[in-house]
Amino acid sequence: MGVSLIEIMPIAAFPGERGWGYDGVAPYAVHEVYGGAAACQRFVDACHQRGLGVLLDVVYNHLGPSGNYLPQFAPYFTDHYATPWGSAINLDGAGSDEVRRYFLDNARMWLRDFHFDGLRLDAVHELHDGRAVHFLEELAHHVDDLSAELGRPLTLVAESDRNDPRTVVPRDDSGAGLGLTGQWADDIHHALHVALTGETQGYYADFADPAALEKVMHTPFFHDGTWSSFRGRHHGRPVDLDRTPPWRYVASLQTHDQVGNRATGERLSQLISPGRLAGAAALLLTSPYTPMLFMGEEWGASTPWQYFTDHQEPELAKAVSDGRAREFSAHGWSVNVPDPQSVSTLRDSTLDWSEVAKGQHAELFDWYAALIRLRREVPAFTFADAPQFFRNGATIRVHRGDYVVLVNLGSYDAAMPGHVVLAFGAVRGGDTEPVTVGAESVAILKTSR
């Protein structure tokens, strides 16, 4: 396809056999059911032999609720702060020098001994640290030193809910930036999701603003000091794209969280048509941001992605299952929520790889591959200059240099002059006559030759 990096969810050992990995309790051990440490090393080596880099998702903001014995040995946790998962990691209290070293050395192990090319840092806004030098800044410094020592680039990408560009501002003596390589930009996902599906519940409500999609096509944060109704307060900070260029922001249409935290784990392919999926892919893969795909997205996988667990204590298992059902009922989801503890929930979430070569799945896969190839070949789709964005009802036009991405989400025809470079759906004309893009179709045009 032309994908250059793959990212795997956390593999730190946890009780039971199956889970998303965010309840790990042994950060230095690879979950044995997956094959253990040796299998992990073989996997990374195999990816490198095929020209693929590998990022590992690591969780430094909490440990799981079952089998977490670290507090028996030292003050690894503090009650001074709270997280959604319980006590916070002790990064700034008494004894925290050794706690920080524990996690700094853990990052070093994955990058040095397992040859990972980078780390995705889970929910860094829950790394509570009141020190002058934040843990993330110290981590970035150590990883930069390790990169120089190993003679290869190493990447740190943050998941952050703060909408703060200082996360990726390079480190300097002023302490203005934390120095991470990149960060997820969920606002881009939210604006695209609302435009594609029309859903406006929960945190999607803010992105029903007609200006939301245009704004995130120009800057990664819709909330950059603006009012967030979901939070009940102002949120975020403006982005200076000269200081933190667009490639530092990771954009997506789907992620494990955004899909798996729906009541039944529906992907976009269960919510919208193949034509809309193709239009969404074109907007993502021609944007100036670093695009990220969710497994199976590239062929419109029909399998859901649901939250699954294998907690060993009956009381914990019941609490998770009951809590999941209660949470979605409170949000008005009148559906049968899959039981996280059921083996069938994992089985239902497993990709059906045979789909890749079938019908519309194959067409969508070829479309993604063509878009990635175009992105590599045409500098206009990766330069930092802001796209020109125009929207007329359900018709979206994004101008990147001499190219136009024309996405028609409506039920009518849209037309403009140009030469068709790529097309998906009902597209006709071009050269001596205007290009007509039919309902729920997309074309990429070159406006000069």
MARNUVEX-72507 format. One line per 2 residues: number of its first residue (from 1); for each residue x, z, y of N, C-alpha, C. Coordinates in pm, whole numbers, plus 50000, padded with zeros to 5 digits. Layout:
NUM> X,Z,Y,X,Z,Y,X,Z,Y | ...
This chain:
1> 50081,50000,49878,50000,50000,50000,50084,50000,50127 | 50204,50053,50118,50285,50068,50238,50289,50209,50291
3> 50226,50304,50221,50233,50444,50260,50376,50492,50244 | 50424,50571,50338,50565,50613,50336,50584,50758,50293
5> 50482,50841,50309,50491,50983,50272,50365,51025,50201 | 50380,51110,50100,50264,51175,50041,50276,51324,50064
7> 50163,51390,50074,50161,51534,50097,50080,51599,49987 | 50137,51703,49923,50063,51771,49819,50022,51909,49867
9> 49907,51953,49820,49855,52085,49856,49942,52194,49792 | 49924,52320,49829,50018,52424,49788,50030,52438,49636
11> 50153,52466,49592,50181,52479,49448,50236,52616,49412 | 50243,52708,49510,50289,52844,49480,50197,52909,49377
13> 50256,52983,49284,50182,53037,49170,50068,53130,49214 | 49957,53122,49139,49841,53208,49163,49775,53240,49029
15> 49696,53347,49019,49629,53379,48894,49526,53272,48857 | 49507,53250,48727,49414,53149,48682,49481,53013,48670
17> 49401,52912,48640,49455,52779,48615,49432,52681,48728 | 49319,52687,48794,49281,52583,48888,49247,52643,49025
19> 49271,52565,49126,49241,52609,49262,49304,52515,49362 | 49267,52530,49487,49323,52446,49594,49467,52486,49626
21> 49509,52606,49590,49647,52649,49613,49665,52744,49729 | 49558,52771,49804,49572,52855,49923,49558,53004,49892
23> 49546,53038,49763,49544,53176,49720,49671,53211,49644 | 49780,53141,49675,49907,53168,49608,49957,53308,49637
25> 50024,53369,49538,50076,53505,49554,50224,53516,49520 | 50282,53408,49468,50425,53408,49435,50489,53287,49503
27> 50527,53302,49630,50571,53185,49708,50695,53114,49652 | 50774,53183,49569,50896,53121,49518,50876,53058,49380
29> 50757,53066,49324,50730,53012,49191,50635,52893,49200 | 50660,52792,49115,50570,52678,49105,50465,52709,48999
31> 50339,52687,49033,50228,52717,48941,50256,52656,48803 | 50259,52740,48702,50304,52696,48569,50210,52594,48507
33> 50081,52604,48536,49985,52509,48479,50015,52366,48524 | 50075,52351,48642,50110,52219,48693,50237,52164,48629
35> 50309,52249,48555,50434,52205,48494,50554,52285,48535 | 50537,52377,48630,50647,52462,48671,50750,52392,48756
37> 50862,52460,48778,50964,52413,48872,51025,52281,48829 | 51057,52266,48700,51124,52145,48654,51036,52022,48674
39> 50906,52035,48646,50815,51923,48666,50804,51887,48814 | 50806,51989,48900,50801,51963,49044,50922,51882,49088
41> 51039,51919,49039,51161,51845,49076,51156,51701,49025 | 51106,51684,48902,51093,51548,48848,50996,51465,48932
43> 50889,51529,48975,50789,51459,49057,50849,51410,49189 | 50920,51499,49258,50981,51461,49386,51084,51350,49364
45> 51166,51363,49260,51266,51259,49231,51199,51125,49202 | 51090,51128,49126,51020,51004,49093,50964,50937,49219
47> 50912,51018,49311,50862,50963,49438,50977,50899,49517 | 51089,50967,49524,51204,50914,49597,51254,50784,49536
49> 51251,50773,49404,51293,50649,49338,51203,50532,49375 | 51079,50563,49416,50984,50458,49455,50974,50442,49606
51> 51066,50506,49678,51068,50490,49823,50967,50574,49897 | 50914,50677,49833,50816,50765,49895,50879,50898,49932
53> 50856,50945,50054,50891,51080,50090,50780,51174,50048 | 50810,51305,50038,50712,51403,49992,50712,51524,50084
55> 50593,51559,50134,50572,51682,50210,50499,51783,50123 | 50535,51909,50135,50469,52016,50061,50393,52105,50158
57> 50268,52133,50125,50185,52226,50202,50225,52368,50163 | 50265,52449,50260,50302,52587,50233,50215,52681,50316
59> 50192,52800,50262,50104,52898,50325,50185,53022,50358 | 50215,53039,50486,50294,53154,50531,50210,53253,50612
61> 50079,53227,50625,49996,53314,50707,49923,53422,50627 | 49917,53409,50493,49853,53509,50409,49891,53483,50263
63> 49861,53577,50176,49868,53556,50033,49728,53577,49975 | 49709,53531,49852,49578,53539,49792,49533,53682,49764
65> 49404,53700,49733,49348,53835,49715,49377,53896,49579 | 49422,53815,49484,49442,53863,49348,49587,53846,49306
67> 49651,53955,49262,49789,53945,49216,49892,53953,49326 | 49850,53998,49444,49942,54007,49557,50011,54143,49555
69> 50131,54147,49498,50202,54274,49481,50312,54297,49584 | 50330,54206,49677,50437,54223,49775,50429,54356,49853
71> 50309,54403,49887,50302,54530,49962,50360,54649,49885 | 50375,54636,49752,50432,54745,49674,50582,54761,49699
73> 50644,54657,49755,50790,54656,49767,50840,54681,49909 | 50765,54636,50007,50813,54645,50146,50696,54614,50240
75> 50715,54635,50370,50605,54612,50466,50585,54464,50498 | 50544,54388,50398,50523,54245,50417,50397,54215,50500
77> 50307,54312,50509,50181,54289,50578,50160,54394,50686 | 50075,54361,50780,50044,54452,50890,49894,54454,50915
79> 49842,54569,50950,49702,54581,50989,49685,54569,51141 | 49797,54543,51208,49791,54528,51354,49713,54404,51394
81> 49716,54302,51306,49640,54179,51328,49549,54156,51206 | 49444,54080,51228,49356,54042,51118,49351,53890,51107
83> 49337,53840,50987,49317,53698,50965,49187,53681,50888 | 49135,53560,50875,49013,53539,50795,49030,53579,50649
85> 49155,53598,50605,49183,53628,50464,49232,53771,50445 | 49227,53854,50549,49272,53991,50536,49391,54020,50627
87> 49475,54114,50587,49588,54155,50669,49683,54039,50695 | 49744,54041,50814,49837,53935,50853,49976,53964,50797
89> 50057,53860,50787,50197,53875,50751,50267,53950,50865 | 50353,54043,50831,50425,54125,50930,50544,54046,50985
91> 50523,53981,51098,50628,53900,51159,50693,53967,51280 | 50635,54078,51327,50691,54137,51449,50695,54289,51449
93> 50654,54351,51338,50656,54497,51333,50783,54550,51269 | 50784,54680,51243,50899,54741,51177,50921,54677,51040
95> 51047,54646,51011,51080,54582,50884,51057,54433,50881 | 51016,54375,50994,50979,54233,50993,51098,54139,50988
97> 51219,54187,51018,51336,54099,51006,51347,54046,50863 | 51332,54136,50767,51345,54096,50627,51226,54010,50583
99> 51107,54040,50637,50988,53960,50603,51007,53816,50652 | 51052,53801,50774,51077,53666,50827,51181,53594,50741
101> 51287,53666,50703,51391,53605,50621,51333,53558,50487 | 51240,53634,50431,51176,53598,50304,51111,53461,50314
103> 51041,53436,50424,50971,53308,50438,51064,53197,50488 | 51162,53230,50570,51260,53130,50611,51338,53079,50491
105> 51378,53170,50403,51451,53130,50283,51362,53051,50188 | 51233,53082,50188,51140,53007,50105,51134,52860,50148
107> 51124,52839,50280,51124,52701,50331,51254,52631,50293 | 51363,52701,50305,51492,52643,50270,51496,52603,50122
109> 51439,52687,50036,51438,52656,49893,51365,52525,49864 | 51246,52508,49921,51169,52386,49893,51244,52261,49941
111> 51305,52272,50057,51371,52155,50117,51506,52127,50052 | 51580,52231,50018,51715,52213,49962,51712,52193,49810
113> 51645,52284,49740,51653,52285,49594,51553,52191,49527 | 51440,52167,49593,51339,52079,49536,51338,51941,49604
115> 51419,51925,49706,51439,51796,49774,51314,51746,49848 | 51220,51836,49880,51108,51793,49963,51161,51746,50097
117> 51089,51652,50158,51132,51593,50284,51072,51665,50405 | 50981,51755,50379,50922,51830,50488,50815,51924,50437
119> 50763,52005,50528,50660,52104,50496,50543,52088,50591 | 50424,52100,50536,50303,52112,50618,50270,52261,50621
121> 50261,52318,50739,50245,52462,50756,50098,52494,50780 | 50040,52568,50688,49897,52596,50692,49862,52691,50807
123> 49759,52655,50883,49695,52743,50983,49794,52828,51060 | 49881,52764,51136,49986,52840,51206,49929,52930,51315
125> 49805,52906,51357,49744,52994,51457,49719,53134,51400 | 49730,53149,51268,49717,53281,51206,49852,53344,51175
127> 49960,53285,51226,50092,53348,51220,50107,53431,51348 | 50069,53555,51341,50064,53641,51460,50202,53702,51483
129> 50259,53670,51598,50397,53709,51625,50414,53732,51774 | 50437,53857,51812,50453,53890,51952,50596,53889,52000
131> 50690,53845,51917,50830,53843,51959,50857,53732,52061 | 50968,53748,52133,51006,53645,52231,51037,53513,52163
133> 51098,53519,52046,51124,53398,51966,51024,53398,51851 | 50927,53307,51861,50821,53301,51761,50877,53257,51626
135> 50814,53303,51520,50856,53266,51385,50868,53114,51368 | 50774,53039,51425,50778,52893,51411,50901,52834,51479
137> 50938,52889,51594,51058,52841,51662,51182,52872,51579 | 51186,52991,51520,51300,53027,51435,51304,52937,51312
139> 51188,52909,51254,51181,52821,51138,51231,52681,51173 | 51187,52628,51288,51232,52495,51331,51383,52492,51348
141> 51439,52597,51403,51584,52605,51422,51656,52602,51287 | 51607,52679,51191,51671,52684,51059,51659,52549,50988
143> 51545,52485,51001,51526,52356,50935,51612,52248,51000 | 51627,52253,51131,51718,52159,51198,51861,52176,51148
145> 51904,52302,51133,52039,52328,51082,52053,52278,50938 | 51949,52299,50857,51954,52253,50718,51957,52101,50712
147> 51883,52035,50801,51885,51889,50806,52025,51838,50833 | 52094,51900,50928,52232,51860,50959,52324,51887,50840
149> 52301,51998,50772,52383,52034,50655,52364,51936,50541 | 52238,51894,50518,52208,51804,50406,52228,51658,50441
151> 52232,51627,50569,52251,51488,50611,52129,51401,50590 | 52009,51460,50599,51885,51381,50587,51777,51445,50674
153> 51684,51364,50724,51581,51418,50812,51485,51510,50736 | 51445,51618,50801,51348,51712,50746,51238,51732,50850
155> 51115,51743,50803,50999,51741,50891,50917,51868,50876 | 50869,51922,50987,50774,52033,50986,50648,51988,51060
157> 50535,51994,50992,50407,51954,51051,50312,52073,51046 | 50256,52109,51159,50170,52228,51168,50023,52190,51162
159> 49947,52271,51090,49802,52272,51108,49773,52382,51208 | 49714,52346,51321,49689,52445,51426,49552,52424,51487
161> 49483,52533,51511,49352,52527,51574,49360,52551,51725 | 49483,52562,51779,49497,52604,51918,49494,52488,52017
163> 49507,52365,51970,49515,52250,52062,49622,52273,52168 | 49739,52312,52122,49849,52344,52213,49966,52250,52186
165> 49995,52157,52280,50105,52064,52257,50242,52129,52250 | 50253,52255,52297,50383,52323,52294,50433,52342,52150
167> 50343,52330,52054,50383,52338,51913,50487,52232,51881 | 50473,52113,51942,50563,52002,51910,50654,51965,52027
169> 50652,52043,52134,50750,52023,52241,50887,52064,52186 | 50989,51980,52204,51122,52013,52150,51172,52147,52203
171> 51248,52217,52120,51305,52345,52159,51412,52325,52266 | 51418,52417,52361,51527,52420,52458,51549,52565,52502
173> 51643,52586,52590,51678,52721,52630,51565,52793,52703 | 51472,52716,52759,51363,52777,52832,51258,52838,52740
175> 51261,52798,52612,51162,52848,52519,51025,52786,52538 | 51019,52671,52606,50890,52608,52636,50823,52552,52511
177> 50903,52508,52413,50846,52445,52296,50890,52512,52167 | 50807,52500,52063,50840,52557,51933,50926,52463,51850
179> 50923,52333,51882,51016,52240,51820,50976,52184,51686 | 50847,52193,51648,50804,52132,51523,50793,51981,51539
181> 50798,51909,51428,50797,51763,51434,50661,51708,51472 | 50556,51765,51413,50422,51713,51438,50316,51817,51414
183> 50192,51782,51451,50080,51872,51425,49953,51791,51401 | 49865,51847,51319,49736,51784,51295,49653,51789,51423
185> 49574,51685,51444,49485,51678,51560,49342,51657,51510 | 49275,51768,51480,49142,51760,51420,49037,51702,51515
187> 49061,51711,51646,48962,51655,51740,48943,51506,51718 | 49049,51436,51678,49037,51293,51651,48943,51272,51533
189> 48962,51352,51427,48872,51345,51313,48727,51370,51355 | 48706,51476,51433,48569,51515,51468,48498,51406,51548
191> 48569,51347,51644,48506,51243,51727,48473,51120,51643 | 48563,51081,51555,48537,50966,51467,48422,50996,51372
193> 48419,51118,51317,48314,51154,51222,48176,51147,51287 | 48164,51198,51407,48034,51196,51476,47993,51052,51507
195> 48088,50971,51552,48056,50831,51584,48011,50754,51460 | 48068,50787,51346,48039,50713,51223,47913,50761,51153
197> 47891,50894,51154,47782,50952,51074,47662,50997,51156 | 47684,51026,51284,47577,51080,51367,47555,51229,51348
199> 47636,51294,51262,47621,51438,51240,47668,51516,51363 | 47591,51617,51401,47627,51695,51519,47611,51846,51496
201> 47607,51888,51370,47594,52031,51342,47728,52100,51359 | 47722,52234,51378,47843,52314,51385,47938,52267,51494
203> 48068,52260,51459,48167,52222,51560,48160,52076,51597 | 48080,51997,51525,48063,51856,51563,47979,51841,51690
205> 47908,51946,51730,47816,51935,51844,47887,51888,51970 | 48005,51943,51997,48077,51905,52119,48112,51757,52121
207> 48129,51699,52003,48178,51561,51993,48065,51459,51996 | 47942,51509,52017,47830,51418,52044,47838,51363,52185
209> 47925,51421,52266,47949,51370,52401,47990,51222,52391 | 47920,51133,52461,47953,50990,52452,48097,50958,52489
211> 48162,51046,52566,48300,51021,52608,48403,51070,52507 | 48357,51138,52401,48451,51203,52310,48542,51103,52241
213> 48486,50995,52186,48568,50900,52110,48668,50831,52201 | 48626,50791,52318,48720,50727,52411,48833,50823,52447
215> 48800,50949,52469,48904,51044,52509,49009,51061,52400 | 48967,51075,52273,49066,51098,52168,49142,50971,52131
217> 49094,50856,52176,49173,50735,52159,49289,50730,52259 | 49279,50812,52364,49383,50816,52467,49472,50940,52457
219> 49414,51051,52416,49488,51177,52408,49439,51252,52286 | 49525,51321,52211,49482,51375,52081,49383,51490,52087
221> 49374,51561,52200,49286,51677,52208,49167,51647,52298 | 49046,51648,52240,48926,51641,52322,48914,51769,52403
223> 48940,51882,52336,48942,52011,52406,49084,52037,52454 | 49107,52010,52581,49239,52029,52641,49229,52118,52765
225> 49156,52227,52746,49122,52317,52856,48976,52309,52891 | 48898,52238,52809,48756,52218,52834,48672,52318,52757
227> 48543,52324,52794,48450,52416,52731,48421,52373,52588 | 48431,52468,52496,48397,52445,52355,48274,52528,52323
229> 48161,52462,52301,48037,52537,52275,48044,52609,52142 | 48116,52553,52045,48126,52617,51913,48200,52750,51924
231> 48302,52753,52010,48380,52876,52027,48322,52967,52136 | 48239,52910,52221,48183,52988,52330,48283,53019,52439
233> 48382,52932,52457,48486,52954,52559,48560,52822,52583 | 48645,52823,52686,48731,52708,52709,48844,52708,52606
235> 48892,52589,52575,48988,52579,52464,49089,52468,52489 | 49214,52492,52450,49316,52387,52449,49396,52377,52576
237> 49490,52282,52574,49581,52258,52686,49604,52108,52694 | 49616,52050,52815,49640,51906,52828,49771,51863,52763
239> 49774,51739,52717,49891,51684,52650,49964,51589,52745 | 50093,51609,52760,50179,51516,52832,50241,51422,52729
241> 50188,51301,52718,50232,51210,52612,50371,51155,52637 | 50424,51175,52757,50564,51139,52780,50657,51240,52714
243> 50611,51366,52710,50693,51472,52651,50668,51487,52502 | 50545,51469,52460,50511,51474,52318,50435,51345,52285
245> 50507,51239,52246,50445,51108,52224,50342,51111,52112 | 50253,51011,52110,50140,51012,52016,50179,51027,51870
247> 50296,50975,51830,50332,50982,51688,50348,51125,51640 | 50363,51221,51731,50376,51361,51689,50241,51421,51645
249> 50131,51348,51663,49999,51399,51630,49944,51325,51509 | 49906,51400,51408,49858,51344,51282,49706,51329,51289
251> 49659,51207,51273,49517,51176,51285,49462,51137,51148 | 49334,51167,51127,49273,51138,50997,49124,51115,51010
253> 49068,51051,50909,48924,51035,50895,48866,51139,50800 | 48950,51185,50706,48908,51282,50606,49029,51369,50570
255> 49003,51495,50536,49107,51584,50484,49044,51669,50375 | 49128,51743,50303,49075,51831,50197,48977,51932,50256
257> 49006,51983,50375,48917,52082,50437,48787,52019,50484 | 48797,51908,50557,48677,51850,50617,48580,51798,50511
259> 48631,51753,50398,48544,51709,50289,48503,51829,50203 | 48601,51908,50160,48573,52015,50066,48492,52129,50121
261> 48487,52143,50251,48407,52250,50310,48267,52204,50348 | 48229,52087,50302,48089,52049,50303,48023,52112,50181
263> 47892,52127,50185,47823,52200,50078,47848,52139,49941 | 47843,52006,49931,47862,51941,49801,47986,51851,49798
265> 48071,51862,49900,48198,51791,49897,48186,51640,49911 | 48089,51592,49988,48074,51446,50003,48187,51388,50088
267> 48242,51279,50039,48337,51202,50118,48260,51111,50215 | 48336,51050,50306,48272,50952,50395,48207,50839,50317
269> 48265,50805,50201,48209,50695,50121,48070,50727,50068 | 48032,50857,50065,47895,50894,50027,47803,50904,50148
271> 47859,50895,50268,47781,50916,50389,47755,50788,50468 | 47847,50691,50458,47835,50569,50538,47865,50447,50453
273> 47837,50330,50506,47853,50205,50432,47999,50163,50424 | 48033,50073,50329,48170,50021,50322,48215,49955,50452
275> 48123,49889,50522,48159,49826,50648,48199,49927,50753 | 48128,50037,50759,48165,50143,50853,48298,50207,50813
277> 48318,50226,50682,48446,50279,50636,48560,50188,50680 | 48540,50058,50668,48643,49962,50707,48670,49968,50857
279> 48562,49981,50936,48580,49993,51081,48654,50120,51118 | 48621,50229,51050,48689,50356,51076,48837,50346,51042
281> 48868,50281,50929,49008,50264,50889,49084,50182,50993 | 49019,50080,51048,49085,49997,51150,49115,50078,51275
283> 49022,50163,51318,49046,50246,51436,49160,50344,51412 | 49165,50402,51291,49271,50498,51260,49407,50430,51249
285> 49414,50322,51174,49543,50264,51139,49600,50172,51246 | 49524,50148,51352,49580,50076,51467,49598,50169,51586
287> 49579,50299,51565,49596,50395,51675,49744,50427,51691 | 49782,50484,51806,49923,50519,51827,49965,50648,51757
289> 49869,50718,51692,49900,50842,51624,49959,50815,51485 | 50011,50921,51422,50055,50908,51283,49933,50923,51193
291> 49895,50817,51121,49773,50823,51041,49797,50892,50906 | 49697,50966,50862,49701,51033,50731,49573,51000,50655
293> 49587,50961,50529,49473,50930,50445,49450,51042,50346 | 49325,51065,50310,49292,51163,50207,49280,51091,50073
295> 49333,51151,49969,49340,51085,49838,49206,51021,49798 | 49213,50891,49765,49094,50818,49727,49022,50753,49842
297> 49052,50795,49964,48990,50734,50082,49014,50585,50085 | 49135,50545,50042,49176,50405,50056,49097,50310,49967
299> 49020,50362,49872,48930,50272,49798,48785,50322,49801 | 48754,50414,49889,48618,50463,49900,48574,50532,49772
301> 48655,50623,49722,48628,50691,49595,48486,50747,49591 | 48421,50733,49476,48284,50782,49463,48279,50929,49421
303> 48392,50984,49377,48396,51123,49334,48396,51215,49455 | 48327,51328,49448,48331,51424,49559,48463,51502,49556
305> 48484,51581,49658,48596,51676,49657,48535,51811,49693 | 48529,51899,49593,48458,52025,49607,48554,52143,49596
307> 48512,52256,49647,48595,52375,49644,48587,52437,49504 | 48704,52453,49439,48705,52509,49304,48808,52621,49294
309> 48776,52722,49212,48860,52839,49195,48859,52880,49048 | 48949,52972,49014,48953,53028,48879,48997,53174,48888
311> 48925,53251,48969,48959,53392,48986,48934,53465,48854 | 49027,53552,48818,49022,53619,48689,48937,53746,48690
313> 48926,53814,48805,48846,53935,48813,48699,53897,48830 | 48610,53943,48743,48468,53904,48750,48405,53934,48885
315> 48441,54048,48945,48378,54084,49073,48424,53989,49185 | 48550,53947,49181,48599,53853,49283,48537,53715,49261
317> 48530,53673,49137,48470,53544,49105,48325,53538,49154 | 48249,53645,49128,48109,53648,49170,48097,53649,49321
319> 48184,53725,49387,48180,53732,49534,48206,53595,49596 | 48301,53520,49541,48332,53387,49595,48215,53292,49572
321> 48159,53293,49451,48047,53203,49420,47925,53236,49506 | 47890,53365,49514,47773,53404,49593,47796,53378,49741
323> 47919,53406,49788,47948,53386,49930,47941,53241,49970 | 47988,53154,49883,47983,53010,49912,47838,52963,49927
325> 47752,53002,49833,47611,52963,49839,47543,53021,49962 | 47574,53147,49994,47512,53214,50109,47555,53150,50241
327> 47681,53112,50248,47734,53051,50371,47661,52922,50404 | 47642,52836,50306,47579,52707,50334,47430,52721,50354
329> 47369,52817,50288,47228,52843,50312,47204,52886,50456 | 47296,52968,50509,47284,53015,50647,47299,52901,50746
331> 47370,52796,50706,47389,52681,50794,47283,52573,50773 | 47182,52603,50692,47072,52510,50675,47094,52402,50571
333> 47195,52418,50484,47218,52320,50378,47129,52357,50260 | 47017,52291,50246,46923,52322,50139,46957,52239,50015
335> 47073,52267,49959,47119,52195,49840,47173,52296,49741 | 47190,52251,49617,47253,52334,49517,47405,52324,49534
337> 47465,52430,49584,47608,52431,49610,47682,52446,49477 | 47778,52358,49448,47853,52370,49322,47923,52505,49313
339> 47920,52564,49195,47984,52693,49173,48135,52673,49170 | 48210,52734,49263,48356,52715,49263,48422,52755,49131
341> 48362,52850,49059,48424,52901,48937,48399,52812,48815 | 48309,52716,48827,48276,52631,48713,48383,52524,48691
343> 48421,52504,48566,48519,52399,48534,48465,52263,48574 | 48332,52246,48568,48274,52116,48603,48297,52080,48749
345> 48314,52180,48835,48340,52152,48977,48475,52084,48992 | 48575,52129,48918,48705,52061,48917,48692,51921,48857
347> 48624,51910,48745,48612,51780,48679,48542,51679,48770 | 48437,51723,48837,48365,51632,48926,48452,51586,49043
349> 48551,51667,49079,48637,51637,49194,48760,51554,49158 | 48774,51522,49031,48892,51448,48985,48872,51299,49008
351> 48970,51234,49069,48959,51092,49100,48940,51007,48976 | 48859,50903,48990,48842,50802,48886,48926,50682,48925
353> 49048,50675,48871,49143,50573,48913,49102,50432,48872 | 49010,50422,48776,48965,50288,48735,48887,50218,48846
355> 48836,50296,48942,48758,50236,49051,48841,50142,49138 | 48973,50166,49145,49057,50094,49239,49043,49942,49223
357> 49022,49896,49101,49019,49753,49075,48878,49696,49070 | 48777,49774,49110,48638,49732,49094,48570,49701,49227
359> 48509,49584,49238,48415,49548,49343,48454,49590,49483 | 48364,49662,49549,48388,49702,49688,48503,49801,49700
361> 48531,49877,49594,48647,49966,49597,48775,49885,49614 | 48785,49776,49538,48905,49690,49546,48914,49624,49683
363> 48801,49582,49739,48801,49520,49872,48851,49618,49977 | 48804,49741,49968,48844,49841,50066,48993,49875,50050
365> 49040,49883,49926,49182,49910,49900,49269,49801,49962 | 49229,49674,49942,49304,49562,50000,49302,49568,50153
367> 49189,49612,50209,49176,49623,50355,49273,49728,50410 | 49278,49845,50345,49372,49948,50389,49516,49898,50381
369> 49549,49831,50270,49687,49780,50255,49720,49678,50363 | 49623,49592,50396,49645,49491,50500,49663,49556,50637
371> 49586,49661,50664,49598,49731,50793,49733,49800,50806 | 49779,49862,50698,49910,49928,50702,50020,49826,50722
373> 50008,49712,50655,50107,49605,50671,50108,49555,50815 | 49989,49536,50872,49980,49490,51011,50041,49594,51105
375> 50016,49720,51079,50071,49827,51163,50223,49822,51164 | 50282,49794,51049,50428,49786,51041,50483,49662,51110
377> 50410,49553,51103,50461,49424,51151,50439,49402,51299 | 50338,49467,51358,50300,49441,51497,50331,49565,51582
379> 50432,49559,51667,50470,49676,51749,50357,49727,51837 | 50264,49638,51876,50156,49680,51966,50074,49795,51909
381> 50071,49807,51776,49987,49911,51715,50057,50045,51702 | 50183,50053,51737,50252,50181,51731,50314,50223,51864
383> 50312,50134,51967,50373,50176,52093,50289,50285,52159 | 50353,50360,52246,50291,50481,52299,50191,50455,52412
385> 50188,50334,52468,50095,50307,52577,49952,50333,52531 | 49873,50392,52617,49736,50427,52582,49653,50302,52554
387> 49573,50303,52448,49484,50190,52422,49380,50177,52532 | 49332,50056,52551,49215,50035,52637,49092,50039,52548
389> 48998,50124,52584,48882,50150,52497,48755,50111,52570 | 48669,50039,52501,48540,49999,52558,48432,50020,52452
391> 48320,50076,52494,48209,50096,52400,48080,50051,52466 | 48006,49971,52394,47875,49924,52439,47777,49946,52326
393> 47703,50058,52333,47613,50092,52223,47693,50121,52097 | 47668,50043,51994,47736,50064,51866,47857,49973,51849
395> 47893,49901,51955,48009,49812,51949,48128,49879,52017 | 48240,49882,51947,48362,49946,51997,48472,49842,52003
397> 48541,49836,52118,48658,49748,52132,48776,49833,52176 | 48887,49818,52103,49010,49886,52140,49118,49780,52158
399> 49173,49772,52278,49275,49673,52310,49413,49736,52297 | 49500,49672,52218,49639,49715,52202,49727,49593,52229
401> 49779,49582,52350,49857,49464,52387,49771,49340,52380 | 49816,49239,52305,49741,49113,52291,49638,49119,52178
403> 49617,49236,52122,49527,49248,52007,49404,49331,52044 | 49293,49299,51979,49169,49373,51999,49112,49412,51862
405> 49079,49540,51847,49008,49587,51729,48861,49593,51767 | 48780,49507,51705,48637,49498,51737,48558,49553,51618
407> 48497,49670,51639,48422,49739,51534,48275,49737,51573 | 48191,49684,51485,48048,49677,51509,47978,49774,51415
409> 47934,49887,51468,47862,49986,51388,47711,49963,51393 | 47668,49862,51465,47526,49838,51485,47465,49743,51384
411> 47340,49704,51410,47267,49615,51320,47254,49474,51377 | 47327,49447,51486,47322,49318,51553,47460,49254,51548
413> 47470,49133,51603,47599,49065,51610,47672,49101,51739 | 47805,49105,51733,47889,49122,51851,47987,49005,51854
415> 48022,48958,51973,48108,48840,51981,48207,48851,52095 | 48324,48789,52077,48422,48775,52183,48523,48668,52141
417> 48592,48606,52236,48691,48503,52201,48817,48563,52141 | 48883,48485,52058,49009,48530,52000,49035,48464,51866
419> 49150,48492,51812,49192,48440,51682,49186,48554,51581 | 49116,48534,51470,49099,48639,51370,49229,48662,51294
421> 49278,48786,51302,49398,48825,51227,49359,48890,51095 | 49263,48983,51100,49208,49048,50981,49059,49067,51003
423> 48983,49064,50893,48839,49083,50905,48784,49147,50778 | 48678,49226,50796,48608,49287,50684,48459,49274,50713
425> 48385,49216,50619,48241,49201,50637,48204,49064,50691 | 48096,49060,50767,48039,48935,50816,48107,48894,50947
427> 48216,48820,50937,48291,48774,51054,48306,48624,51044 | 48275,48553,51153,48284,48407,51153,48330,48358,51289
429> 48374,48232,51292,48416,48171,51418,48562,48197,51447 | 48600,48174,51572,48738,48193,51615,48799,48065,51666
431> 48917,48076,51729,48991,47964,51786,48910,47893,51894 | 48835,47789,51860,48765,47711,51962,48627,47767,51994
433> 48581,47867,51921,48451,47929,51949,48467,48081,51939 | 48378,48154,52004,48390,48300,51997,48382,48352,51854
435> 48448,48461,51830,48439,48528,51701,48314,48615,51700 | 48232,48599,51596,48111,48678,51582,48132,48779,51471
437> 48113,48906,51505,48128,49015,51408,47988,49069,51381 | 47945,49052,51256,47810,49093,51219,47794,49243,51206
439> 47674,49282,51163,47640,49424,51151,47737,49496,51057 | 47782,49614,51099,47869,49701,51020,47987,49623,50963
441> 48053,49551,51050,48170,49471,51015,48279,49496,51119 | 48400,49447,51092,48513,49472,51182,48608,49353,51177
443> 48667,49323,51292,48769,49219,51300,48880,49264,51392 | 49000,49223,51359,49114,49241,51449,49151,49104,51500
445> 49152,49090,51631,49170,48961,51696,49298,48959,51777 | 49356,48842,51787,49465,48821,51882,49408,48737,51995
447> 49424,48788,52115,49356,48724,52229,49441,48620,52298 | 49573,48613,52266,49658,48507,52317,49751,48462,52206
449> 49804,48339,52213,49881,48286,52101,50019,48246,52149
